[in-house]
Amino acid sequence: MHQIVLIDDDPMATKPLAKALLGRGYHVTLFDNGKTALEYIKHEKPALVVCDMLLPGLHGLDLLRQIKTAPTMKETKVIMITAVYKSHRYRSEAQEMGADAFFLKPIGLENFVQTVVEMIGEVDTEKISSDSIISELQEEFEAYLQNALAELQESLRQVGKPVKKKLALENLCYYAHSLAGSAGNFHYNAVTQHARILDHYVQELQEGGRELEVDHLTALVKKVVEVAAERDPISDPETEAGEPDVEPVRSSNRVIFWSTNRNLGERFAEIVAPFHWVFVPCFDHQELQDALDQGAEYWVIDLPDNPIECKKIFAHIRKLDHYTVPRLFLARDPSFDTALESIRHKSIAMLTKPLSAQAITDFFDREAAWHREPGKVLIIDDDPRLASHYSRVLAEAGLFPSYLTQPEQAMDFLADFQPDLILIDWYMPEISGLELARILRQSKSYLGIPIVFLTVEQNPEQQLHALDEGVDAFLNKPITDAALVRHVKGRIRRFREIRSGIVNDGLTGILNHAAGLDRVRSEISRAQRNKSAFSLALIDLDHFKQVNDTHGHLIGDKVIKSLCHSLRNRLRRSDILARYGGEEFLIGLPETDGETALHVLDRIREEFSQIMQFSEDQIFQASFSGGIASWHADLDDAQLINQADRALYQAKQAGRNCFRNFAPSEGGASD
C-alpha cells in the first residue's frame, strides 16, 4: 500500500511536497487540521503520515503519540516536519515518541522523496523532477508572497493598538512561520533566513519571554520585505536556506567563543576539544556575525577587564539582539553593575575567570540536558477541554505534557510517566485536588515532585491548609497561557536542580548508582504490568587502570565523560543511564528485547572505539565491553543485574571491546 496522509495548514509548504509525491505515483490525502486527520488515519491506516508540528485541532506531537501508541497503527510510518522555531526540542521529542524521520522546512524535494521511497517502497511510474514542480508553482507562490508581505506590514501597523495587539501578533507569527518554511523552495532563501528571525522574535513575544519593542519588530519586518524584492539564483534549498532540511535529533554542540584575547580563545578551543563541544573562536565583528549566522547552541562572551572596553562589548551586543543563541558571560571579579548589564543582555549565566575547561563544559552539559529532556508535566483536571488546552499550550512551549480527566487513574499513570511537575485542579467532583495531593504525598516515590494547584479558591486558610499537606504553589484561574508556561518551566528547572544534587553522579551528570537501581525497579514493575520487554546492560571501560596509570586520572575522567556523552547522545530519553561503579555503567532499555539491545549498544561501542582521546603528549583510543540480560517474569532486579554481570564477564573472556547477551550455560562473573 502506498497511501500517504500529508497534514499541514500552510498551503505553500504543502503543495510542493504533495506534487512531488503524486508525481512519483503515491496516493496523497491532504489535511489542514490535526484532529480531523487523526480520525481519517485511524480508519484508513495509511502507509505514511507526514505531519507538521503546529497544527490547528491537535498538536503534531499529540498526533504522533497517538499513532505510535495505538496497536492498530503500529505499521504506519511518520515523518515530522517543522520550520526552525524550537526545532531542536521538537526533534528530541519526536524521536522519543518514535518518529521515523524529521525534516526542517524548507524541504529539499529530492531528499524528501528518497526518504519516502526508503520507508514505504517505490511506485513503478514515470518520475517528475523537483525543478518542474517548483516551476509549476512559482507563479502561485509569487502571488502568495506579495499577500504575505502585505499582511505582515498591516499587522505591524496594528500591533501597537492594545485592542488589536493579540490578533496582530498571531498574524505576524503565521506569515513569518509560513515564509520561513516555504520561501526557500521557491528561490527566496534570504526571505527564509529573515522570516526565521522574525518568527523567533514574535513567538517569544507571544509566550511572554520578552517585551514588545516596536522599533525592533519594525526593523525585522522591513528586512523581510526588503530581501523579498529579488529572487536568488536557482539553487537547492537544502544548501542555501541556512540549515539542512534533515538534521539529527541531537544538538550540533557548536559554541561561539567571542573574545578580544586571541590567545585565550584559541587555547580554550584546544582545551575543550576532548569534551565534544565544538568551540568556534571569534575575534572581530565579522567573524562573530558569520558564526551567529551559522547558528550555535551557546554564545560565550569574554568580557575585558577594562571597563571602557567592556562597555563597547555590550554596545555591540545590542546590535545583535535578534540572534536568539543563549548567552554566557565570563568576567574576572564581576561587579554588580557588570552582572546587571549582562542580565539585561539576556545572560543565562555569569561565570568568573579564571575558569577551567572542564568547569565550563560541565555547565554546558547541564544546560543541554534541559533542552535534551523537556520537562514532563502531568495535568489532572476533570474538564477535558481545559486539560487539553493546558496540554497544548505546554507542548508548544517545548514541554512534554500528558493529562488525565479521571484522578483515580493517577497512581498507575504516574508509575509510567514519572513527571517533573503535577498540575491539579482544586475542585473535582469525585476526588478533590487536596485529597489527591494527600494520596500522592503518602508515597515515597512522589514526595519531592512539585504539586501545583489550579484554582479559583481565594480563601487564605484553605490555601495554608493545602500547603501543610504538601502542595507547593497555587495558580489562580483564569490564567494566561504565558503565565502558565513561565511558572511551570521555572518550577521544573528548580526541581531538577535540587534533584540533580541528590540523584546525579558528580563527574558525569548521569544517574548515580542508587538512582539507577531505583529506575530499574520502576521499569521492571512497568514491564510486569504491561507485559512488555526490558533489557539491562552493564558496560565497563576496557583496561581503564592502564589509562589512569599512563595518562593520569584527569585524562581518565575525560574518557569517562566522553563515554557518557556518546551514550547520552545515542540513547533514547526513556532509557536509563547510570554510573554503576568507577568505570562501570548501567543501561536500561524499556520495551527492547535482547537482540535489539545488542544491535543498538554494539553500534555505540563501535563508534566510541573510533573516537580520538587526547592527553598532553599522546593521542589514544578507548573501548568498552558490555553484557546484556533480558527481563522475564521470573526475574527481580538483583537477578537481572547478576545476569548482565555474568554476560559482561563473557564479553571480557571473549577478548573485550564487544557485547554478549546472557547465555546461562557459560556462567562466570565479571572481574
PEPELIN-V447149 format. One record per residue. N is the residue number from 0. RES is the residue in one small letter. PSI is psi in whole degrees, 0 to 359 (* if undefined). Layout:
<<N;RES;PSI> <N;RES;PSI>>
//
This chain:
<<0;m;137> <1;h;38> <2;q;133> <3;i;134> <4;v;126> <5;l;120> <6;i;115> <7;d;135> <8;d;5> <9;d;105> <10;p;325> <11;m;345> <12;a;329> <13;t;318> <14;k;315> <15;p;320> <16;l;315> <17;a;315> <18;k;322> <19;a;320> <20;l;318> <21;l;324> <22;g;343> <23;r;9> <24;g;5> <25;y;152> <26;h;118> <27;v;130> <28;t;129> <29;l;141> <30;f;149> <31;d;11> <32;n;126> <33;g;320> <34;k;315> <35;t;319> <36;a;319> <37;l;319> <38;e;319> <39;y;317> <40;i;318> <41;k;323> <42;h;317> <43;e;336> <44;k;65> <45;p;165> <46;a;328> <47;l;140> <48;v;127> <49;v;118> <50;c;128> <51;d;157> <52;m;307> <53;l;102> <54;l;146> <55;p;151> <56;g;313> <57;l;126> <58;h;146> <59;g;322> <60;l;324> <61;d;320> <62;l;317> <63;l;315> <64;r;317> <65;q;324> <66;i;314> <67;k;344> <68;t;356> <69;a;120> <70;p;328> <71;t;348> <72;m;17> <73;k;339> <74;e;349> <75;t;126> <76;k;150> <77;v;126> <78;i;124> <79;m;142> <80;i;151> <81;t;160> <82;a;184> <83;v;336> <84;y;123> <85;k;24> <86;s;325> <87;h;316> <88;r;317> <89;y;320> <90;r;314> <91;s;314> <92;e;320> <93;a;318> <94;q;316> <95;e;325> <96;m;357> <97;g;16> <98;a;141> <99;d;339> <100;a;163> <101;f;124> <102;f;142> <103;l;128> <104;k;150> <105;p;142> <106;i;127> <107;g;121> <108;l;320> <109;e;314> <110;n;318> <111;f;311> <112;v;321> <113;q;321> <114;t;317> <115;v;316> <116;v;317> <117;e;330> <118;m;312> <119;i;4> <120;g;166> <121;e;145> <122;v;135> <123;d;93> <124;t;165> <125;e;134> <126;k;140> <127;i;132> <128;s;153> <129;s;327> <130;d;319> <131;s;326> <132;i;312> <133;i;318> <134;s;320> <135;e;326> <136;l;355> <137;q;313> <138;e;320> <139;e;320> <140;f;321> <141;e;317> <142;a;319> <143;y;319> <144;l;314> <145;q;320> <146;n;318> <147;a;319> <148;l;319> <149;a;319> <150;e;320> <151;l;315> <152;q;322> <153;e;318> <154;s;325> <155;l;321> <156;r;331> <157;q;343> <158;v;336> <159;g;354> <160;k;117> <161;p;319> <162;v;330> <163;k;1> <164;k;314> <165;k;311> <166;l;322> <167;a;318> <168;l;322> <169;e;318> <170;n;318> <171;l;316> <172;c;316> <173;y;311> <174;y;326> <175;a;316> <176;h;319> <177;s;313> <178;l;325> <179;a;328> <180;g;345> <181;s;332> <182;a;324> <183;g;329> <184;n;334> <185;f;26> <186;h;31> <187;y;64> <188;n;326> <189;a;326> <190;v;315> <191;t;313> <192;q;314> <193;h;334> <194;a;327> <195;r;316> <196;i;316> <197;l;318> <198;d;313> <199;h;309> <200;y;313> <201;v;321> <202;q;327> <203;e;321> <204;l;315> <205;q;327> <206;e;356> <207;g;15> <208;g;348> <209;r;164> <210;e;149> <211;l;125> <212;e;104> <213;v;321> <214;d;318> <215;h;316> <216;l;319> <217;t;317> <218;a;321> <219;l;317> <220;v;316> <221;k;325> <222;k;319> <223;v;315> <224;v;319> <225;e;312> <226;v;346> <227;a;354> <228;a;335> <229;e;140> <230;r;152> <231;d;165> <232;p;154> <233;i;125> <234;s;172> <235;d;122> <236;p;338> <237;e;325> <238;t;346> <239;e;340> <240;a;3> <241;g;331> <242;e;147> <243;p;154> <244;d;333> <245;v;124> <246;e;153> <247;p;155> <248;v;337> <249;r;167> <250;s;166> <251;s;339> <252;n;16> <253;r;135> <254;v;121> <255;i;128> <256;f;105> <257;w;121> <258;s;150> <259;t;354> <260;n;98> <261;r;318> <262;n;317> <263;l;314> <264;g;314> <265;e;319> <266;r;320> <267;f;318> <268;a;322> <269;e;317> <270;i;320> <271;v;356> <272;a;316> <273;p;346> <274;f;0> <275;h;8> <276;w;125> <277;v;106> <278;f;133> <279;v;98> <280;p;136> <281;c;135> <282;f;358> <283;d;173> <284;h;323> <285;q;318> <286;e;319> <287;l;315> <288;q;315> <289;d;318> <290;a;318> <291;l;324> <292;d;327> <293;q;343> <294;g;156> <295;a;165> <296;e;323> <297;y;158> <298;w;110> <299;v;127> <300;i;113> <301;d;111> <302;l;130> <303;p;157> <304;d;331> <305;n;121> <306;p;324> <307;i;316> <308;e;326> <309;c;318> <310;k;324> <311;k;321> <312;i;312> <313;f;322> <314;a;320> <315;h;325> <316;i;324> <317;r;329> <318;k;345> <319;l;26> <320;d;336> <321;h;348> <322;y;131> <323;t;13> <324;v;127> <325;p;139> <326;r;138> <327;l;128> <328;f;140> <329;l;133> <330;a;152> <331;r;118> <332;d;62> <333;p;135> <334;s;170> <335;f;319> <336;d;320> <337;t;317> <338;a;319> <339;l;317> <340;e;322> <341;s;321> <342;i;319> <343;r;344> <344;h;31> <345;k;37> <346;s;138> <347;i;345> <348;a;152> <349;m;117> <350;l;148> <351;t;134> <352;k;154> <353;p;145> <354;l;132> <355;s;153> <356;a;321> <357;q;321> <358;a;318> <359;i;324> <360;t;328> <361;d;318> <362;f;314> <363;f;320> <364;d;319> <365;r;317> <366;e;318> <367;a;328> <368;a;326> <369;w;319> <370;h;328> <371;r;328> <372;e;81> <373;p;145> <374;g;138> <375;k;128> <376;v;128> <377;l;121> <378;i;127> <379;i;109> <380;d;132> <381;d;350> <382;d;104> <383;p;330> <384;r;313> <385;l;317> <386;a;317> <387;s;321> <388;h;311> <389;y;320> <390;s;316> <391;r;317> <392;v;315> <393;l;324> <394;a;318> <395;e;340> <396;a;7> <397;g;7> <398;l;176> <399;f;85> <400;p;159> <401;s;157> <402;y;154> <403;l;142> <404;t;359> <405;q;100> <406;p;335> <407;e;347> <408;q;358> <409;a;315> <410;m;315> <411;d;320> <412;f;320> <413;l;323> <414;a;327> <415;d;319> <416;f;321> <417;q;69> <418;p;166> <419;d;346> <420;l;145> <421;i;125> <422;l;116> <423;i;136> <424;d;137> <425;w;310> <426;y;113> <427;m;147> <428;p;315> <429;e;318> <430;i;124> <431;s;158> <432;g;323> <433;l;320> <434;e;319> <435;l;319> <436;a;320> <437;r;316> <438;i;315> <439;l;318> <440;r;346> <441;q;349> <442;s;128> <443;k;326> <444;s;336> <445;y;18> <446;l;323> <447;g;348> <448;i;129> <449;p;134> <450;i;121> <451;v;131> <452;f;137> <453;l;123> <454;t;156> <455;v;2> <456;e;123> <457;q;359> <458;n;115> <459;p;325> <460;e;318> <461;q;318> <462;q;320> <463;l;321> <464;h;318> <465;a;321> <466;l;322> <467;d;331> <468;e;0> <469;g;6> <470;v;140> <471;d;327> <472;a;165> <473;f;137> <474;l;122> <475;n;132> <476;k;147> <477;p;150> <478;i;139> <479;t;156> <480;d;317> <481;a;318> <482;a;320> <483;l;312> <484;v;313> <485;r;318> <486;h;314> <487;v;315> <488;k;316> <489;g;317> <490;r;317> <491;i;317> <492;r;317> <493;r;318> <494;f;316> <495;r;322> <496;e;316> <497;i;315> <498;r;325> <499;s;327> <500;g;341> <501;i;318> <502;v;351> <503;n;147> <504;d;135> <505;g;323> <506;l;315> <507;t;338> <508;g;355> <509;i;178> <510;l;145> <511;n;181> <512;h;308> <513;a;317> <514;a;324> <515;g;317> <516;l;322> <517;d;317> <518;r;321> <519;v;315> <520;r;319> <521;s;318> <522;e;325> <523;i;319> <524;s;319> <525;r;318> <526;a;323> <527;q;315> <528;r;317> <529;n;356> <530;k;47> <531;s;169> <532;a;156> <533;f;127> <534;s;145> <535;l;137> <536;a;143> <537;l;130> <538;i;154> <539;d;128> <540;l;133> <541;d;134> <542;h;44> <543;f;331> <544;k;323> <545;q;323> <546;v;312> <547;n;317> <548;d;323> <549;t;318> <550;h;349> <551;g;160> <552;h;331> <553;l;317> <554;i;322> <555;g;318> <556;d;322> <557;k;322> <558;v;317> <559;i;315> <560;k;325> <561;s;317> <562;l;315> <563;c;319> <564;h;316> <565;s;316> <566;l;315> <567;r;324> <568;n;339> <569;r;337> <570;l;160> <571;r;161> <572;r;330> <573;s;348> <574;d;158> <575;i;132> <576;l;118> <577;a;150> <578;r;116> <579;y;330> <580;g;199> <581;g;298> <582;e;23> <583;e;140> <584;f;150> <585;l;135> <586;i;129> <587;g;133> <588;l;93> <589;p;149> <590;e;38> <591;t;126> <592;d;174> <593;g;319> <594;e;318> <595;t;318> <596;a;317> <597;l;316> <598;h;313> <599;v;310> <600;l;327> <601;d;328> <602;r;320> <603;i;319> <604;r;314> <605;e;316> <606;e;317> <607;f;322> <608;s;345> <609;q;352> <610;i;134> <611;m;126> <612;q;142> <613;f;133> <614;s;187> <615;e;320> <616;d;10> <617;q;155> <618;i;131> <619;f;172> <620;q;151> <621;a;161> <622;s;171> <623;f;160> <624;s;157> <625;g;152> <626;g;140> <627;i;136> <628;a;142> <629;s;131> <630;w;142> <631;h;173> <632;a;340> <633;d;359> <634;l;137> <635;d;182> <636;d;319> <637;a;319> <638;q;322> <639;l;316> <640;i;321> <641;n;320> <642;q;320> <643;a;322> <644;d;320> <645;r;324> <646;a;325> <647;l;318> <648;y;319> <649;q;321> <650;a;320> <651;k;320> <652;q;333> <653;a;3> <654;g;2> <655;r;177> <656;n;47> <657;c;171> <658;f;152> <659;r;136> <660;n;146> <661;f;128> <662;a;109> <663;p;327> <664;s;337> <665;e;336> <666;g;207> <667;g;167> <668;a;146> <669;s;151> <670;d;*>>
//
